[in-house]
Amino acid sequence: MSKPIIELKNFSYRYTHDSPIVLKNITFTINEGDFVGIIGCNKAGKSTLCKSIVGILPFVAGGEWDGEVIVDGKSLNETKGEGVTDVIGIVFQDAESQFTQSTVEDEIAFAMCNFGYDRELMRERVRFAATECDIYDLLGRSPYDLSGGQQQRLAVACILALQPRVVILDESTSQLDPLGRDNIFKLVSKLHEMGKTVIMVDHNIEKIADSADKVLVLHDGEVVMFDEKHKVFSNKQLLNEHFVRLPQVADAAIDLSKSFKGKGDIPITLEEAEKYFGALKRGA
């Protein structure tokens, strides 16, 4: 049976006393080993949710909140957010703004230095993270001389070196070209295969449908739906009502199902679509 790793219980948050409530009575559980995609229109509260999960909000940046966030069985209300970095690593949208060191190697090692890791262990972790993120040949380069995709892979490597059990990526592909975006999704899928729990915020619905196991739909600070991805992406009416589109293949299949008897579950990936539409063609 899967073990809960992140739990939110009736969690609400606002940045200041006079500002609107950004998250409203959020309740859900993420189990260890899940790959959860978080989707929603702009200003749905996705980034605020990610920062709340890791305790940046409210325990570092302040604000008003109610309810609680539980990470690995410990309430952040009791720990005041301490210990979260032992469990969770987060990569933000603008990777370059997170860098402080003159070389890629030093950047990967930086957090481990702060935590007092043994030097040999640090070297081993740097090699491991750089290899897994395909930036080993860039260790001597400046982080600021890398491409956008390379910078994002470096940001992931910095997290991976700490060996967290959970990796959160908040809009980490939004500024990348298609090739850079695809590389990040391949890397994140690889982390999931390694046993990491992954939480990924992204507007690329096709990629989320292809990679995630579960999908959480957020709108105006509320959880609209949180379920297995096929159930979420088969609910066209609910998603459209909250300004979220379906994967193109799912949208086409749902429209065709009105005229033809469907052949199994609605497809949400290209691989599933080939089988689905092939069956429709043979049965036409």
C-alpha positions as CSV (number, residue, x, y, z in Angstrom):
1,M,0.0,0.0,0.0
2,S,1.3,3.4,-1.0
3,K,2.4,5.7,1.8
4,P,1.3,9.4,1.9
5,I,4.2,11.7,1.4
6,I,2.4,15.1,1.1
7,E,-1.0,15.9,2.6
8,L,-2.9,19.2,2.6
9,K,-5.9,19.5,5.0
10,N,-8.2,22.4,4.5
11,F,-5.3,24.6,3.7
12,S,-6.0,28.3,2.8
13,Y,-3.6,31.1,2.2
14,R,-3.4,34.8,1.5
15,Y,-0.3,37.0,1.0
16,T,-1.5,39.8,3.2
17,H,-4.4,40.6,5.5
18,D,-6.0,42.9,2.9
19,S,-5.3,40.6,-0.2
20,P,-7.7,38.0,-1.6
21,I,-7.5,34.4,-0.5
22,V,-5.2,32.7,-3.1
23,L,-5.8,29.1,-1.9
24,K,-9.1,28.0,-0.5
25,N,-9.6,24.9,1.7
26,I,-7.2,22.8,-0.3
27,T,-7.4,19.1,0.6
28,F,-5.6,16.2,-1.1
29,T,-3.0,13.5,-0.6
30,I,0.0,12.6,-2.8
31,N,1.5,9.2,-2.2
32,E,5.1,8.3,-2.4
33,G,6.0,7.4,-6.0
34,D,3.2,9.4,-7.6
35,F,3.8,11.6,-10.6
36,V,1.2,14.4,-10.3
37,G,0.7,17.0,-13.0
38,I,-0.9,20.3,-11.8
39,I,-2.8,22.2,-14.4
40,G,-5.0,25.3,-14.5
41,C,-5.4,28.6,-16.1
42,N,-3.3,31.7,-15.1
43,K,-3.7,32.9,-11.5
44,A,-5.2,29.6,-10.5
45,G,-2.8,29.4,-7.5
46,K,-0.4,26.8,-8.9
47,S,2.9,28.5,-7.9
48,T,1.4,29.5,-4.5
49,L,0.5,25.8,-3.9
50,C,4.0,24.6,-4.7
51,K,5.6,27.2,-2.4
52,S,3.2,26.2,0.3
53,I,4.1,22.5,0.0
54,V,7.7,23.3,0.6
55,G,7.0,25.7,3.4
56,I,8.2,28.9,1.7
57,L,4.7,30.1,2.3
58,P,4.1,31.0,5.0
59,F,7.1,30.1,7.0
60,V,9.7,32.0,5.0
61,A,7.8,34.7,3.0
62,G,5.0,35.2,5.5
63,G,1.3,35.6,4.9
64,E,-1.9,34.3,6.6
65,W,-3.0,30.7,6.5
66,D,-5.4,28.2,7.9
67,G,-5.3,24.4,7.9
68,E,-2.1,22.4,7.5
69,V,0.5,20.9,5.2
70,I,1.9,17.5,6.2
71,V,5.2,16.3,4.7
72,D,6.3,12.8,5.4
73,G,4.0,12.6,8.4
74,K,5.1,15.9,10.0
75,S,2.9,18.9,10.1
76,L,4.6,22.1,9.0
77,N,2.6,24.0,11.6
78,E,4.6,22.2,14.2
79,T,8.0,22.2,12.5
80,K,7.6,25.7,11.1
81,G,8.7,24.4,7.8
82,E,12.0,23.0,9.0
83,G,13.2,19.7,7.6
84,V,11.2,20.0,4.3
85,T,14.4,20.3,2.2
86,D,15.4,16.8,3.5
87,V,12.4,15.5,1.7
88,I,11.5,17.9,-1.1
89,G,13.5,19.7,-3.8
90,I,11.9,22.4,-5.9
91,V,12.9,23.9,-9.3
92,F,11.4,27.2,-10.3
93,Q,10.6,28.7,-13.7
94,D,13.6,31.0,-13.9
95,A,16.5,28.7,-13.3
96,E,19.2,31.3,-13.8
97,S,18.0,33.4,-10.9
98,Q,18.8,30.5,-8.6
99,F,22.5,30.3,-9.5
100,T,25.2,31.8,-7.4
101,Q,28.4,30.0,-8.3
102,S,31.0,30.4,-11.1
103,T,31.0,26.9,-12.4
104,V,28.4,24.2,-13.0
105,E,30.3,21.8,-10.7
106,D,30.4,24.4,-7.8
107,E,26.7,25.1,-8.4
108,I,25.7,21.5,-8.0
109,A,27.9,21.2,-4.9
110,F,26.8,24.5,-3.3
111,A,23.8,23.2,-1.2
112,M,25.8,20.2,-0.1
113,C,28.6,22.5,1.2
114,N,26.0,24.4,3.2
115,F,24.7,21.2,4.7
116,G,28.2,20.0,5.6
117,Y,28.4,17.0,3.4
118,D,31.7,14.9,3.4
119,R,33.9,16.1,0.4
120,E,34.1,12.6,-1.1
121,L,30.4,12.2,-0.9
122,M,29.9,15.6,-2.5
123,R,32.2,14.6,-5.5
124,E,30.2,11.3,-5.9
125,R,26.9,13.2,-5.8
126,V,28.1,15.8,-8.3
127,R,29.2,13.1,-10.7
128,F,25.9,11.2,-10.3
129,A,23.6,14.3,-10.7
130,A,25.6,15.7,-13.7
131,T,25.6,12.4,-15.5
132,E,21.9,11.8,-14.9
133,C,21.0,15.3,-16.1
134,D,23.4,15.0,-19.1
135,I,25.6,18.0,-18.1
136,Y,28.7,16.1,-17.1
137,D,30.7,17.7,-20.0
138,L,29.6,21.1,-18.8
139,L,31.0,20.9,-15.2
140,G,33.7,23.5,-15.9
141,R,31.4,26.0,-17.6
142,S,29.7,29.0,-16.1
143,P,26.0,28.5,-15.4
144,Y,25.3,31.8,-17.1
145,D,26.9,30.6,-20.4
146,L,24.5,27.7,-20.7
147,S,21.4,27.5,-22.9
148,G,18.0,27.7,-21.3
149,G,17.5,23.9,-21.5
150,Q,21.0,23.3,-20.0
151,Q,20.2,25.7,-17.2
152,Q,17.0,23.9,-16.3
153,R,18.9,20.6,-16.3
154,L,21.5,22.1,-14.0
155,A,18.7,23.3,-11.7
156,V,17.4,19.7,-11.6
157,A,20.9,18.4,-11.0
158,C,21.3,20.7,-8.0
159,I,18.2,19.2,-6.5
160,L,19.1,15.6,-7.5
161,A,22.5,15.9,-5.8
162,L,20.6,16.3,-2.4
163,Q,18.7,13.1,-3.1
164,P,15.2,14.3,-2.1
165,R,12.3,11.9,-2.2
166,V,10.1,14.5,-3.9
167,V,10.9,16.8,-6.8
168,I,8.6,19.7,-7.6
169,L,9.0,21.6,-10.9
170,D,7.0,24.8,-11.2
171,E,6.6,25.9,-14.8
172,S,10.2,24.7,-15.5
173,T,9.7,24.3,-19.3
174,S,7.7,27.5,-20.0
175,Q,10.7,29.5,-21.4
176,L,12.2,26.6,-23.4
177,D,12.0,25.7,-27.1
178,P,10.3,22.4,-28.0
179,L,13.6,20.4,-27.9
180,G,14.6,21.8,-24.5
181,R,11.1,21.2,-23.2
182,D,11.1,17.6,-24.4
183,N,14.5,17.0,-22.8
184,I,13.2,18.2,-19.4
185,F,10.2,16.0,-19.6
186,K,12.4,13.0,-20.5
187,L,14.6,13.8,-17.5
188,V,11.7,14.2,-15.1
189,S,10.2,10.9,-16.3
190,K,13.6,9.3,-15.7
191,L,13.6,10.7,-12.1
192,H,10.2,9.1,-11.6
193,E,11.5,5.8,-12.9
194,M,14.2,6.1,-10.3
195,G,11.5,6.1,-7.6
196,K,11.1,9.9,-7.0
197,T,7.7,11.4,-6.3
198,V,7.2,14.1,-8.9
199,I,5.0,17.1,-8.9
200,M,5.0,19.1,-12.1
201,V,3.2,22.3,-12.9
202,D,3.1,22.9,-16.7
203,H,0.8,24.3,-19.4
204,N,1.8,21.7,-21.9
205,I,-1.3,19.4,-21.6
206,E,0.0,16.8,-24.1
207,K,3.2,16.4,-22.1
208,I,1.4,16.1,-18.8
209,A,-1.0,13.6,-20.2
210,D,2.0,11.5,-21.5
211,S,4.1,11.7,-18.3
212,A,1.9,12.0,-15.2
213,D,0.0,9.3,-13.4
214,K,-2.5,11.7,-11.7
215,V,-3.7,15.2,-12.5
216,L,-4.8,17.9,-10.2
217,V,-6.9,20.7,-11.7
218,L,-6.7,24.0,-9.9
219,H,-9.0,27.0,-10.5
220,D,-9.3,30.2,-8.6
221,G,-7.5,28.7,-5.7
222,E,-9.7,25.6,-5.4
223,V,-9.1,21.9,-6.3
224,V,-11.6,21.2,-9.1
225,M,-10.6,17.6,-9.7
226,F,-7.8,15.3,-8.6
227,D,-7.8,11.8,-10.0
228,E,-6.1,9.3,-12.4
229,K,-5.2,11.2,-15.6
230,H,-7.6,9.3,-17.9
231,K,-10.5,10.2,-15.7
232,V,-9.5,13.9,-15.6
233,F,-8.8,14.2,-19.3
234,S,-12.0,12.4,-20.3
235,N,-14.1,15.1,-18.5
236,K,-14.3,17.7,-21.3
237,Q,-17.1,19.7,-19.8
238,L,-15.5,20.2,-16.4
239,L,-12.1,21.1,-17.9
240,N,-13.6,23.5,-20.5
241,E,-15.7,25.2,-17.8
242,H,-12.5,26.0,-16.0
243,F,-10.6,27.2,-19.1
244,V,-8.4,24.1,-19.4
245,R,-8.2,22.3,-22.7
246,L,-8.0,18.6,-23.3
247,P,-5.1,16.8,-25.1
248,Q,-5.9,17.2,-28.8
249,V,-6.4,13.5,-29.3
250,A,-8.8,13.2,-26.4
251,D,-10.8,16.2,-27.7
252,A,-11.1,14.6,-31.2
253,A,-12.0,11.2,-29.7
254,I,-14.8,12.6,-27.6
255,D,-16.2,14.5,-30.6
256,L,-16.1,11.4,-32.7
257,S,-17.7,9.2,-30.0
258,K,-20.9,11.2,-30.6
259,S,-21.1,9.7,-34.1
260,F,-19.3,6.4,-33.6
261,K,-19.5,3.8,-30.9
262,G,-16.2,4.2,-28.9
263,K,-13.6,1.5,-28.8
264,G,-12.5,1.5,-25.2
265,D,-11.2,4.4,-23.1
266,I,-10.8,7.9,-24.5
267,P,-7.1,8.2,-25.6
268,I,-5.0,10.9,-24.1
269,T,-1.6,10.1,-25.7
270,L,-0.5,9.7,-29.3
271,E,0.2,6.0,-28.7
272,E,-3.3,5.4,-27.3
273,A,-4.8,7.5,-30.2
274,E,-3.3,5.3,-32.9
275,K,-5.0,2.2,-31.4
276,Y,-8.3,4.0,-30.7
277,F,-8.7,5.6,-34.1
278,G,-7.5,2.5,-35.8
279,A,-10.2,0.5,-34.1
280,L,-12.8,3.1,-35.1
281,K,-11.6,2.9,-38.7
282,R,-11.8,-0.8,-38.8
283,G,-15.3,-0.7,-37.3
284,A,-16.6,2.0,-39.6
